[in-house]
């Protein structure tokens, strides 16, 4: 047999052995890579979702009307001068509190002191003339009684006495006016309050009853807060006001901490037809000066207490295509969707007007984004979550 034929058969034999060996190795690897019987289905099914829950409560909560209000000074006085003159002193610190009667400004008093002295001198002269005329009138009265003078002569002296008396009263009035003008050189605060910026400083000339005030004073103890409520609430508010004063709470926007508590002092006599609201004014003692004129505040008026109100945390609420809902954890530790309708919110709590959530059920407040109806959950402790 030729050598070339033998070499070809040897090559084919070696190739066949290599193919069989590769097939056996592949079969071994495939067999080894098969999952064990006990591990079948280990990766199937959704994972258990950890959540935090809060039980639904049934409470007695106050029904309130909420609005945005504006603080207004109880009284505002634009202080002006009653005389012409030059300002000598400004005796207050801008923005500080002043008391009624405190000196605010001093105006140069020398011209008014001179006017007073002149008026007093004129009054003294007229007083002497009056006394002289009265003495003559009495003397001629005695002569008339004795028929030593005629009635016409006596009438002349009586007229002189009356004229002198009237002249004296006129000069006395001039004295009082001069003294009053002298008093006006010292400008005092007419109310308790806080002063603003001094619009005229020392050295400036001031005119009586000028258009520009010297300073503006706002009284803030007590203080007003003006706000408006929907006209639908008007009948309830009017009925409650007939029985007792309605309490009003105010807080800074974005916070729930009350700044002051007051009462309704004024209810407007007409509904604003453009807005459908009724204007209300409340008064506050403002002892801590927590309210400042011009400030915007959140106003809450307590109307009455609602008993057996179903309350849930506001953070448990979710919004879907069909409205608001919550996730409730059932006893079998699965999540269930419950549609709810919120009546109102009180701080971080929401009161449900209707729905299928009952007292004691647990609503999800954290982890709701990973939930689907029927998914298994595990309740996570609040302390562990933090």
BALOBA-1460 file (C-alpha; in Angstrom, 3 decimals):
// residues 386
<rec num="1" residu="x" x="0.000" y="0.000" z="0.000"/>
<rec num="2" residu="x" x="1.517" y="3.310" z="-0.952"/>
<rec num="3" residu="x" x="2.845" y="5.574" z="1.814"/>
<rec num="4" residu="x" x="0.722" y="8.548" z="0.698"/>
<rec num="5" residu="x" x="-2.488" y="6.545" z="1.128"/>
<rec num="6" residu="x" x="-1.438" y="5.458" z="4.647"/>
<rec num="7" residu="x" x="-0.732" y="9.076" z="5.676"/>
<rec num="8" residu="x" x="-4.183" y="10.159" z="4.506"/>
<rec num="9" residu="x" x="-5.930" y="7.434" z="6.578"/>
<rec num="10" residu="x" x="-3.860" y="8.399" z="9.639"/>
<rec num="11" residu="x" x="-4.886" y="12.053" z="9.287"/>
<rec num="12" residu="x" x="-8.591" y="11.174" z="9.063"/>
<rec num="13" residu="x" x="-8.349" y="8.945" z="12.155"/>
<rec num="14" residu="x" x="-6.782" y="11.710" z="14.202"/>
<rec num="15" residu="x" x="-9.436" y="14.205" z="13.050"/>
<rec num="16" residu="x" x="-12.253" y="11.809" z="14.046"/>
<rec num="17" residu="x" x="-10.804" y="11.351" z="17.541"/>
<rec num="18" residu="x" x="-10.557" y="15.131" z="18.028"/>
<rec num="19" residu="x" x="-14.201" y="15.682" z="17.026"/>
<rec num="20" residu="x" x="-15.434" y="12.993" z="19.412"/>
<rec num="21" residu="x" x="-13.403" y="14.466" z="22.256"/>
<rec num="22" residu="x" x="-14.807" y="17.945" z="21.671"/>
<rec num="23" residu="x" x="-18.385" y="16.622" z="21.650"/>
<rec num="24" residu="x" x="-17.877" y="14.810" z="24.942"/>
<rec num="25" residu="x" x="-16.471" y="17.890" z="26.602"/>
<rec num="26" residu="x" x="-19.409" y="20.010" z="25.426"/>
<rec num="27" residu="x" x="-21.875" y="17.441" z="26.733"/>
<rec num="28" residu="x" x="-20.109" y="17.410" z="30.110"/>
<rec num="29" residu="x" x="-20.150" y="21.170" z="30.384"/>
<rec num="30" residu="x" x="-23.817" y="21.335" z="29.392"/>
<rec num="31" residu="x" x="-24.708" y="18.776" z="32.002"/>
<rec num="32" residu="x" x="-22.742" y="20.574" z="34.706"/>
<rec num="33" residu="x" x="-24.300" y="23.929" z="33.861"/>
<rec num="34" residu="x" x="-27.919" y="22.788" z="34.346"/>
<rec num="35" residu="x" x="-29.580" y="24.368" z="37.402"/>
<rec num="36" residu="x" x="-30.138" y="22.220" z="40.375"/>
<rec num="37" residu="x" x="-33.649" y="21.034" z="41.074"/>
<rec num="38" residu="x" x="-33.881" y="22.983" z="44.314"/>
<rec num="39" residu="x" x="-32.959" y="26.262" z="42.648"/>
<rec num="40" residu="x" x="-35.754" y="26.187" z="40.073"/>
<rec num="41" residu="x" x="-37.969" y="29.306" z="40.188"/>
<rec num="42" residu="x" x="-35.737" y="31.142" z="42.708"/>
<rec num="43" residu="x" x="-35.644" y="34.354" z="40.589"/>
<rec num="44" residu="x" x="-39.344" y="34.414" z="39.727"/>
<rec num="45" residu="x" x="-41.966" y="36.835" z="41.248"/>
<rec num="46" residu="x" x="-41.723" y="40.519" z="42.382"/>
<rec num="47" residu="x" x="-39.582" y="41.390" z="45.407"/>
<rec num="48" residu="x" x="-41.063" y="42.344" z="48.791"/>
<rec num="49" residu="x" x="-41.194" y="46.148" z="49.114"/>
<rec num="50" residu="x" x="-40.314" y="47.779" z="52.453"/>
<rec num="51" residu="x" x="-42.749" y="50.572" z="53.422"/>
<rec num="52" residu="x" x="-43.577" y="52.808" z="56.357"/>
<rec num="53" residu="x" x="-47.191" y="53.034" z="57.480"/>
<rec num="54" residu="x" x="-49.355" y="55.154" z="59.793"/>
<rec num="55" residu="x" x="-52.721" y="53.998" z="61.186"/>
<rec num="56" residu="x" x="-55.821" y="55.944" z="60.170"/>
<rec num="57" residu="x" x="-57.215" y="57.925" z="63.118"/>
<rec num="58" residu="x" x="-60.637" y="59.239" z="64.054"/>
<rec num="59" residu="x" x="-60.426" y="62.618" z="65.787"/>
<rec num="60" residu="x" x="-62.313" y="65.777" z="66.687"/>
<rec num="61" residu="x" x="-60.899" y="68.560" z="64.546"/>
<rec num="62" residu="x" x="-61.749" y="72.225" z="64.289"/>
<rec num="63" residu="x" x="-63.341" y="73.430" z="61.055"/>
<rec num="64" residu="x" x="-61.543" y="76.602" z="59.995"/>
<rec num="65" residu="x" x="-61.685" y="79.146" z="57.210"/>
<rec num="66" residu="x" x="-58.256" y="80.066" z="55.872"/>
<rec num="67" residu="x" x="-57.344" y="83.221" z="53.985"/>
<rec num="68" residu="x" x="-54.472" y="85.613" z="53.301"/>
<rec num="69" residu="x" x="-54.659" y="88.795" z="55.364"/>
<rec num="70" residu="x" x="-52.887" y="92.115" z="55.533"/>
<rec num="71" residu="x" x="-51.837" y="93.818" z="58.764"/>
<rec num="72" residu="x" x="-53.039" y="97.398" z="59.252"/>
<rec num="73" residu="x" x="-52.044" y="99.841" z="61.978"/>
<rec num="74" residu="x" x="-54.711" y="100.508" z="64.588"/>
<rec num="75" residu="x" x="-54.089" y="104.235" z="64.115"/>
<rec num="76" residu="x" x="-51.810" y="106.209" z="61.807"/>
<rec num="77" residu="x" x="-50.879" y="109.837" z="62.493"/>
<rec num="78" residu="x" x="-49.003" y="112.087" z="60.072"/>
<rec num="79" residu="x" x="-47.388" y="114.581" z="62.452"/>
<rec num="80" residu="x" x="-47.375" y="118.162" z="61.123"/>
<rec num="81" residu="x" x="-46.450" y="121.525" z="62.557"/>
<rec num="82" residu="x" x="-49.164" y="124.035" z="63.498"/>
<rec num="83" residu="x" x="-46.825" y="127.001" z="63.191"/>
<rec num="84" residu="x" x="-44.118" y="128.332" z="60.889"/>
<rec num="85" residu="x" x="-40.566" y="128.162" z="62.146"/>
<rec num="86" residu="x" x="-37.180" y="126.509" z="62.126"/>
<rec num="87" residu="x" x="-36.639" y="123.008" z="63.539"/>
<rec num="88" residu="x" x="-34.054" y="123.083" z="66.307"/>
<rec num="89" residu="x" x="-34.062" y="119.459" z="67.505"/>
<rec num="90" residu="x" x="-35.303" y="116.009" z="66.451"/>
<rec num="91" residu="x" x="-35.736" y="114.147" z="69.729"/>
<rec num="92" residu="x" x="-36.458" y="110.563" z="68.638"/>
<rec num="93" residu="x" x="-34.708" y="107.612" z="67.049"/>
<rec num="94" residu="x" x="-36.207" y="106.560" z="63.756"/>
<rec num="95" residu="x" x="-38.121" y="103.279" z="63.882"/>
<rec num="96" residu="x" x="-38.316" y="103.197" z="67.676"/>
<rec num="97" residu="x" x="-41.327" y="103.122" z="69.946"/>
<rec num="98" residu="x" x="-42.627" y="106.377" z="71.396"/>
<rec num="99" residu="x" x="-45.225" y="107.096" z="74.053"/>
<rec num="100" residu="x" x="-48.045" y="109.578" z="73.965"/>
<rec num="101" residu="x" x="-46.674" y="112.939" z="75.062"/>
<rec num="102" residu="x" x="-43.040" y="112.235" z="74.179"/>
<rec num="103" residu="x" x="-41.253" y="115.201" z="72.573"/>
<rec num="104" residu="x" x="-40.578" y="114.617" z="68.873"/>
<rec num="105" residu="x" x="-39.477" y="118.030" z="67.554"/>
<rec num="106" residu="x" x="-38.542" y="121.443" z="68.933"/>
<rec num="107" residu="x" x="-39.113" y="124.589" z="66.849"/>
<rec num="108" residu="x" x="-37.381" y="127.903" z="67.499"/>
<rec num="109" residu="x" x="-39.575" y="129.493" z="70.195"/>
<rec num="110" residu="x" x="-38.042" y="133.002" z="70.389"/>
<rec num="111" residu="x" x="-40.475" y="134.713" z="67.973"/>
<rec num="112" residu="x" x="-43.417" y="133.232" z="69.841"/>
<rec num="113" residu="x" x="-42.018" y="134.194" z="73.230"/>
<rec num="114" residu="x" x="-41.799" y="137.801" z="72.013"/>
<rec num="115" residu="x" x="-45.356" y="137.655" z="70.666"/>
<rec num="116" residu="x" x="-46.567" y="136.367" z="74.006"/>
<rec num="117" residu="x" x="-44.863" y="139.160" z="75.923"/>
<rec num="118" residu="x" x="-46.353" y="141.715" z="73.588"/>
<rec num="119" residu="x" x="-49.825" y="140.261" z="74.008"/>
<rec num="120" residu="x" x="-49.442" y="140.184" z="77.788"/>
<rec num="121" residu="x" x="-48.376" y="143.851" z="77.796"/>
<rec num="122" residu="x" x="-51.387" y="144.789" z="75.713"/>
<rec num="123" residu="x" x="-53.595" y="142.830" z="78.057"/>
<rec num="124" residu="x" x="-52.161" y="144.653" z="81.078"/>
<rec num="125" residu="x" x="-52.819" y="148.023" z="79.449"/>
<rec num="126" residu="x" x="-56.370" y="147.099" z="78.540"/>
<rec num="127" residu="x" x="-56.929" y="145.743" z="82.038"/>
<rec num="128" residu="x" x="-55.962" y="149.118" z="83.515"/>
<rec num="129" residu="x" x="-58.250" y="150.913" z="81.055"/>
<rec num="130" residu="x" x="-61.079" y="148.592" z="81.957"/>
<rec num="131" residu="x" x="-60.580" y="149.233" z="85.673"/>
<rec num="132" residu="x" x="-60.547" y="153.006" z="85.058"/>
<rec num="133" residu="x" x="-63.732" y="152.861" z="82.975"/>
<rec num="134" residu="x" x="-65.439" y="150.688" z="85.563"/>
<rec num="135" residu="x" x="-64.499" y="153.131" z="88.345"/>
<rec num="136" residu="x" x="-65.958" y="156.053" z="86.408"/>
<rec num="137" residu="x" x="-69.112" y="154.090" z="85.661"/>
<rec num="138" residu="x" x="-69.614" y="153.376" z="89.379"/>
<rec num="139" residu="x" x="-69.055" y="157.031" z="90.328"/>
<rec num="140" residu="x" x="-71.534" y="158.311" z="87.776"/>
<rec num="141" residu="x" x="-73.999" y="155.652" z="88.903"/>
<rec num="142" residu="x" x="-73.929" y="157.237" z="92.367"/>
<rec num="143" residu="x" x="-74.363" y="160.716" z="90.884"/>
<rec num="144" residu="x" x="-77.265" y="159.500" z="88.806"/>
<rec num="145" residu="x" x="-78.916" y="158.061" z="91.875"/>
<rec num="146" residu="x" x="-78.709" y="161.527" z="93.456"/>
<rec num="147" residu="x" x="-79.931" y="163.212" z="90.248"/>
<rec num="148" residu="x" x="-76.654" y="165.132" z="89.927"/>
<rec num="149" residu="x" x="-76.096" y="163.952" z="86.309"/>
<rec num="150" residu="x" x="-78.395" y="163.122" z="83.437"/>
<rec num="151" residu="x" x="-79.095" y="159.644" z="82.225"/>
<rec num="152" residu="x" x="-77.392" y="160.412" z="78.903"/>
<rec num="153" residu="x" x="-74.177" y="161.362" z="80.670"/>
<rec num="154" residu="x" x="-74.262" y="158.173" z="82.722"/>
<rec num="155" residu="x" x="-74.992" y="156.076" z="79.595"/>
<rec num="156" residu="x" x="-71.791" y="157.348" z="77.992"/>
<rec num="157" residu="x" x="-69.647" y="156.167" z="80.923"/>
<rec num="158" residu="x" x="-71.470" y="152.854" z="81.063"/>
<rec num="159" residu="x" x="-70.689" y="152.371" z="77.359"/>
<rec num="160" residu="x" x="-67.054" y="153.234" z="77.976"/>
<rec num="161" residu="x" x="-66.866" y="150.628" z="80.732"/>
<rec num="162" residu="x" x="-68.429" y="147.961" z="78.560"/>
<rec num="163" residu="x" x="-66.096" y="148.800" z="75.659"/>
<rec num="164" residu="x" x="-63.033" y="148.611" z="77.901"/>
<rec num="165" residu="x" x="-64.172" y="145.254" z="79.237"/>
<rec num="166" residu="x" x="-64.657" y="143.880" z="75.721"/>
<rec num="167" residu="x" x="-61.259" y="145.199" z="74.641"/>
<rec num="168" residu="x" x="-59.649" y="143.455" z="77.589"/>
<rec num="169" residu="x" x="-61.292" y="140.154" z="76.697"/>
<rec num="170" residu="x" x="-59.932" y="140.488" z="73.167"/>
<rec num="171" residu="x" x="-56.386" y="141.061" z="74.348"/>
<rec num="172" residu="x" x="-56.707" y="138.211" z="76.834"/>
<rec num="173" residu="x" x="-57.697" y="135.943" z="73.929"/>
<rec num="174" residu="x" x="-54.627" y="137.178" z="72.064"/>
<rec num="175" residu="x" x="-52.526" y="136.214" z="75.065"/>
<rec num="176" residu="x" x="-53.995" y="132.709" z="75.054"/>
<rec num="177" residu="x" x="-53.360" y="132.409" z="71.321"/>
<rec num="178" residu="x" x="-49.744" y="133.551" z="71.732"/>
<rec num="179" residu="x" x="-49.266" y="131.109" z="74.594"/>
<rec num="180" residu="x" x="-50.784" y="128.311" z="72.463"/>
<rec num="181" residu="x" x="-48.423" y="129.092" z="69.581"/>
<rec num="182" residu="x" x="-45.535" y="128.965" z="72.018"/>
<rec num="183" residu="x" x="-46.691" y="125.538" z="73.144"/>
<rec num="184" residu="x" x="-46.790" y="124.432" z="69.501"/>
<rec num="185" residu="x" x="-43.035" y="124.950" z="69.278"/>
<rec num="186" residu="x" x="-42.736" y="121.650" z="71.138"/>
<rec num="187" residu="x" x="-44.280" y="118.860" z="69.008"/>
<rec num="188" residu="x" x="-45.276" y="115.802" z="71.026"/>
<rec num="189" residu="x" x="-46.446" y="112.345" z="70.032"/>
<rec num="190" residu="x" x="-50.267" y="112.188" z="70.011"/>
<rec num="191" residu="x" x="-50.381" y="108.368" z="70.366"/>
<rec num="192" residu="x" x="-48.353" y="105.374" z="71.491"/>
<rec num="193" residu="x" x="-46.673" y="103.787" z="68.502"/>
<rec num="194" residu="x" x="-43.609" y="103.435" z="66.333"/>
<rec num="195" residu="x" x="-42.145" y="106.366" z="64.443"/>
<rec num="196" residu="x" x="-40.959" y="106.158" z="60.875"/>
<rec num="197" residu="x" x="-38.264" y="108.137" z="59.120"/>
<rec num="198" residu="x" x="-37.956" y="111.819" z="59.968"/>
<rec num="199" residu="x" x="-38.875" y="113.612" z="56.748"/>
<rec num="200" residu="x" x="-37.418" y="116.949" z="57.926"/>
<rec num="201" residu="x" x="-34.237" y="117.251" z="59.919"/>
<rec num="202" residu="x" x="-32.963" y="119.934" z="62.301"/>
<rec num="203" residu="x" x="-32.250" y="123.256" z="60.618"/>
<rec num="204" residu="x" x="-35.070" y="123.044" z="58.094"/>
<rec num="205" residu="x" x="-37.889" y="125.543" z="57.949"/>
<rec num="206" residu="x" x="-41.342" y="124.138" z="58.477"/>
<rec num="207" residu="x" x="-44.721" y="125.577" z="57.514"/>
<rec num="208" residu="x" x="-47.961" y="125.262" z="59.409"/>
<rec num="209" residu="x" x="-50.024" y="122.291" z="58.162"/>
<rec num="210" residu="x" x="-47.618" y="121.630" z="55.303"/>
<rec num="211" residu="x" x="-48.435" y="118.895" z="52.779"/>
<rec num="212" residu="x" x="-45.352" y="116.896" z="53.826"/>
<rec num="213" residu="x" x="-45.556" y="115.574" z="57.404"/>
<rec num="214" residu="x" x="-42.612" y="115.706" z="59.759"/>
<rec num="215" residu="x" x="-42.950" y="112.016" z="60.617"/>
<rec num="216" residu="x" x="-45.572" y="109.268" z="60.510"/>
<rec num="217" residu="x" x="-46.481" y="107.272" z="63.633"/>
<rec num="218" residu="x" x="-48.204" y="103.864" z="63.496"/>
<rec num="219" residu="x" x="-49.970" y="102.419" z="66.518"/>
<rec num="220" residu="x" x="-49.478" y="98.640" z="66.512"/>
<rec num="221" residu="x" x="-50.769" y="97.706" z="69.969"/>
<rec num="222" residu="x" x="-53.508" y="96.778" z="69.217"/>
<rec num="223" residu="x" x="-53.420" y="96.131" z="65.471"/>
<rec num="224" residu="x" x="-55.873" y="95.188" z="62.710"/>
<rec num="225" residu="x" x="-55.723" y="92.340" z="60.181"/>
<rec num="226" residu="x" x="-57.917" y="92.634" z="57.087"/>
<rec num="227" residu="x" x="-58.899" y="89.576" z="55.051"/>
<rec num="228" residu="x" x="-61.757" y="88.174" z="52.971"/>
<rec num="229" residu="x" x="-63.662" y="84.883" z="53.023"/>
<rec num="230" residu="x" x="-65.950" y="83.284" z="50.410"/>
<rec num="231" residu="x" x="-69.542" y="84.472" z="50.535"/>
<rec num="232" residu="x" x="-70.674" y="80.847" z="51.028"/>
<rec num="233" residu="x" x="-69.255" y="81.053" z="54.555"/>
<rec num="234" residu="x" x="-71.083" y="84.292" z="55.384"/>
<rec num="235" residu="x" x="-74.283" y="82.761" z="56.885"/>
<rec num="236" residu="x" x="-72.286" y="80.530" z="59.235"/>
<rec num="237" residu="x" x="-70.009" y="83.374" z="60.311"/>
<rec num="238" residu="x" x="-72.931" y="85.721" z="60.972"/>
<rec num="239" residu="x" x="-74.804" y="83.123" z="63.014"/>
<rec num="240" residu="x" x="-71.726" y="82.373" z="65.120"/>
<rec num="241" residu="x" x="-70.990" y="86.065" z="65.699"/>
<rec num="242" residu="x" x="-74.457" y="86.501" z="67.200"/>
<rec num="243" residu="x" x="-73.540" y="84.007" z="69.924"/>
<rec num="244" residu="x" x="-69.861" y="84.591" z="70.707"/>
<rec num="245" residu="x" x="-66.836" y="86.420" z="69.298"/>
<rec num="246" residu="x" x="-65.046" y="84.329" z="66.688"/>
<rec num="247" residu="x" x="-61.394" y="83.596" z="67.414"/>
<rec num="248" residu="x" x="-58.868" y="84.366" z="64.691"/>
<rec num="249" residu="x" x="-55.328" y="83.009" z="64.430"/>
<rec num="250" residu="x" x="-52.600" y="84.438" z="62.229"/>
<rec num="251" residu="x" x="-49.284" y="82.936" z="61.217"/>
<rec num="252" residu="x" x="-46.493" y="83.803" z="58.845"/>
<rec num="253" residu="x" x="-46.972" y="82.430" z="55.298"/>
<rec num="254" residu="x" x="-45.516" y="78.950" z="54.955"/>
<rec num="255" residu="x" x="-45.678" y="78.165" z="58.680"/>
<rec num="256" residu="x" x="-48.341" y="76.836" z="61.014"/>
<rec num="257" residu="x" x="-47.030" y="78.403" z="64.214"/>
<rec num="258" residu="x" x="-49.516" y="81.072" z="65.351"/>
<rec num="259" residu="x" x="-48.098" y="84.564" z="65.788"/>
<rec num="260" residu="x" x="-51.113" y="86.093" z="67.531"/>
<rec num="261" residu="x" x="-54.702" y="85.255" z="68.449"/>
<rec num="262" residu="x" x="-57.460" y="87.825" z="68.147"/>
<rec num="263" residu="x" x="-61.144" y="88.209" z="67.346"/>
<rec num="264" residu="x" x="-63.357" y="89.473" z="64.553"/>
<rec num="265" residu="x" x="-64.121" y="93.158" z="65.083"/>
<rec num="266" residu="x" x="-65.841" y="94.158" z="61.851"/>
<rec num="267" residu="x" x="-67.853" y="92.475" z="59.093"/>
<rec num="268" residu="x" x="-68.381" y="94.465" z="55.904"/>
<rec num="269" residu="x" x="-71.951" y="95.396" z="54.989"/>
<rec num="270" residu="x" x="-71.766" y="94.104" z="51.406"/>
<rec num="271" residu="x" x="-70.289" y="91.241" z="49.401"/>
<rec num="272" residu="x" x="-67.726" y="92.196" z="46.790"/>
<rec num="273" residu="x" x="-69.469" y="91.170" z="43.557"/>
<rec num="274" residu="x" x="-66.242" y="91.057" z="41.555"/>
<rec num="275" residu="x" x="-64.625" y="88.455" z="43.828"/>
<rec num="276" residu="x" x="-67.576" y="86.865" z="45.625"/>
<rec num="277" residu="x" x="-65.979" y="87.497" z="49.006"/>
<rec num="278" residu="x" x="-66.857" y="89.408" z="52.150"/>
<rec num="279" residu="x" x="-64.264" y="91.618" z="53.843"/>
<rec num="280" residu="x" x="-63.536" y="91.062" z="57.526"/>
<rec num="281" residu="x" x="-61.396" y="92.956" z="60.010"/>
<rec num="282" residu="x" x="-59.931" y="91.268" z="63.087"/>
<rec num="283" residu="x" x="-58.275" y="92.987" z="66.035"/>
<rec num="284" residu="x" x="-55.244" y="91.678" z="67.929"/>
<rec num="285" residu="x" x="-53.658" y="92.890" z="71.164"/>
<rec num="286" residu="x" x="-50.225" y="92.322" z="69.572"/>
<rec num="287" residu="x" x="-48.477" y="92.576" z="72.933"/>
<rec num="288" residu="x" x="-45.365" y="90.871" z="71.531"/>
<rec num="289" residu="x" x="-45.426" y="93.107" z="68.423"/>
<rec num="290" residu="x" x="-45.356" y="90.005" z="66.244"/>
<rec num="291" residu="x" x="-47.547" y="91.724" z="63.658"/>
<rec num="292" residu="x" x="-46.290" y="94.700" z="61.665"/>
<rec num="293" residu="x" x="-48.284" y="97.067" z="59.428"/>
<rec num="294" residu="x" x="-48.203" y="96.025" z="55.787"/>
<rec num="295" residu="x" x="-47.255" y="92.430" z="56.598"/>
<rec num="296" residu="x" x="-49.041" y="89.564" z="54.830"/>
<rec num="297" residu="x" x="-50.171" y="86.710" z="57.092"/>
<rec num="298" residu="x" x="-52.143" y="83.491" z="56.907"/>
<rec num="299" residu="x" x="-55.477" y="83.879" z="58.710"/>
<rec num="300" residu="x" x="-57.484" y="81.013" z="60.210"/>
<rec num="301" residu="x" x="-60.965" y="81.489" z="61.648"/>
<rec num="302" residu="x" x="-62.286" y="78.623" z="63.766"/>
<rec num="303" residu="x" x="-65.961" y="77.997" z="63.046"/>
<rec num="304" residu="x" x="-66.785" y="74.798" z="64.954"/>
<rec num="305" residu="x" x="-65.445" y="71.341" z="65.891"/>
<rec num="306" residu="x" x="-66.034" y="68.349" z="63.625"/>
<rec num="307" residu="x" x="-66.391" y="65.098" z="65.549"/>
<rec num="308" residu="x" x="-65.402" y="61.615" z="64.307"/>
<rec num="309" residu="x" x="-63.315" y="62.998" z="61.477"/>
<rec num="310" residu="x" x="-61.268" y="60.411" z="59.532"/>
<rec num="311" residu="x" x="-57.719" y="61.764" z="59.465"/>
<rec num="312" residu="x" x="-54.664" y="60.581" z="57.543"/>
<rec num="313" residu="x" x="-51.227" y="62.131" z="57.019"/>
<rec num="314" residu="x" x="-51.171" y="64.333" z="53.940"/>
<rec num="315" residu="x" x="-47.990" y="62.625" z="52.727"/>
<rec num="316" residu="x" x="-49.943" y="59.353" z="52.320"/>
<rec num="317" residu="x" x="-51.983" y="60.873" z="49.483"/>
<rec num="318" residu="x" x="-51.154" y="59.857" z="45.904"/>
<rec num="319" residu="x" x="-52.607" y="61.312" z="42.715"/>
<rec num="320" residu="x" x="-53.621" y="59.209" z="39.737"/>
<rec num="321" residu="x" x="-55.681" y="59.559" z="36.549"/>
<rec num="322" residu="x" x="-58.903" y="59.016" z="38.524"/>
<rec num="323" residu="x" x="-58.085" y="61.353" z="41.413"/>
<rec num="324" residu="x" x="-56.442" y="60.904" z="44.775"/>
<rec num="325" residu="x" x="-55.823" y="57.541" z="46.414"/>
<rec num="326" residu="x" x="-53.820" y="55.860" z="49.166"/>
<rec num="327" residu="x" x="-52.131" y="52.503" z="49.539"/>
<rec num="328" residu="x" x="-53.538" y="50.417" z="52.399"/>
<rec num="329" residu="x" x="-51.575" y="47.472" z="53.822"/>
<rec num="330" residu="x" x="-53.954" y="44.529" z="54.237"/>
<rec num="331" residu="x" x="-53.596" y="41.881" z="56.964"/>
<rec num="332" residu="x" x="-51.937" y="39.510" z="54.452"/>
<rec num="333" residu="x" x="-49.196" y="42.136" z="53.969"/>
<rec num="334" residu="x" x="-50.233" y="43.115" z="50.447"/>
<rec num="335" residu="x" x="-50.839" y="46.627" z="49.165"/>
<rec num="336" residu="x" x="-54.319" y="47.691" z="48.085"/>
<rec num="337" residu="x" x="-55.358" y="50.891" z="46.312"/>
<rec num="338" residu="x" x="-58.167" y="52.900" z="47.976"/>
<rec num="339" residu="x" x="-59.683" y="55.930" z="46.280"/>
<rec num="340" residu="x" x="-60.295" y="58.839" z="48.694"/>
<rec num="341" residu="x" x="-61.772" y="62.348" z="48.614"/>
<rec num="342" residu="x" x="-60.116" y="65.010" z="50.793"/>
<rec num="343" residu="x" x="-62.442" y="67.445" z="52.547"/>
<rec num="344" residu="x" x="-59.753" y="69.799" z="53.817"/>
<rec num="345" residu="x" x="-56.217" y="69.916" z="55.143"/>
<rec num="346" residu="x" x="-55.130" y="70.870" z="58.662"/>
<rec num="347" residu="x" x="-51.382" y="71.383" z="58.707"/>
<rec num="348" residu="x" x="-49.791" y="68.027" z="57.805"/>
<rec num="349" residu="x" x="-53.073" y="66.127" z="58.184"/>
<rec num="350" residu="x" x="-55.911" y="65.630" z="55.715"/>
<rec num="351" residu="x" x="-59.543" y="65.062" z="56.604"/>
<rec num="352" residu="x" x="-61.365" y="62.644" z="54.322"/>
<rec num="353" residu="x" x="-64.837" y="63.626" z="53.174"/>
<rec num="354" residu="x" x="-65.584" y="60.181" z="51.796"/>
<rec num="355" residu="x" x="-63.784" y="57.025" z="50.802"/>
<rec num="356" residu="x" x="-63.157" y="53.473" z="51.828"/>
<rec num="357" residu="x" x="-60.525" y="53.984" z="54.505"/>
<rec num="358" residu="x" x="-61.553" y="53.092" z="58.048"/>
<rec num="359" residu="x" x="-60.154" y="53.871" z="61.453"/>
<rec num="360" residu="x" x="-57.198" y="51.680" z="62.373"/>
<rec num="361" residu="x" x="-56.220" y="50.696" z="58.838"/>
<rec num="362" residu="x" x="-52.625" y="51.315" z="57.890"/>
<rec num="363" residu="x" x="-51.817" y="53.676" z="55.050"/>
<rec num="364" residu="x" x="-48.398" y="53.862" z="53.394"/>
<rec num="365" residu="x" x="-46.509" y="57.111" z="53.994"/>
<rec num="366" residu="x" x="-43.132" y="56.082" z="52.556"/>
<rec num="367" residu="x" x="-42.277" y="53.690" z="49.749"/>
<rec num="368" residu="x" x="-45.505" y="54.163" z="47.766"/>
<rec num="369" residu="x" x="-43.650" y="54.870" z="44.498"/>
<rec num="370" residu="x" x="-42.516" y="51.230" z="44.298"/>
<rec num="371" residu="x" x="-45.936" y="49.765" z="44.995"/>
<rec num="372" residu="x" x="-48.459" y="48.159" z="42.683"/>
<rec num="373" residu="x" x="-51.843" y="46.656" z="43.661"/>
<rec num="374" residu="x" x="-51.389" y="43.276" z="45.327"/>
<rec num="375" residu="x" x="-47.634" y="43.484" z="45.811"/>
<rec num="376" residu="x" x="-46.161" y="42.043" z="48.950"/>
<rec num="377" residu="x" x="-44.814" y="44.536" z="51.480"/>
<rec num="378" residu="x" x="-42.905" y="44.532" z="54.703"/>
<rec num="379" residu="x" x="-43.424" y="47.211" z="57.318"/>
<rec num="380" residu="x" x="-40.263" y="49.106" z="58.057"/>
<rec num="381" residu="x" x="-39.672" y="50.721" z="61.429"/>
<rec num="382" residu="x" x="-39.473" y="54.511" z="61.310"/>
<rec num="383" residu="x" x="-36.306" y="54.568" z="63.421"/>
<rec num="384" residu="x" x="-34.627" y="52.064" z="61.135"/>
<rec num="385" residu="x" x="-35.549" y="54.083" z="58.061"/>
<rec num="386" residu="x" x="-33.730" y="57.107" z="59.399"/>
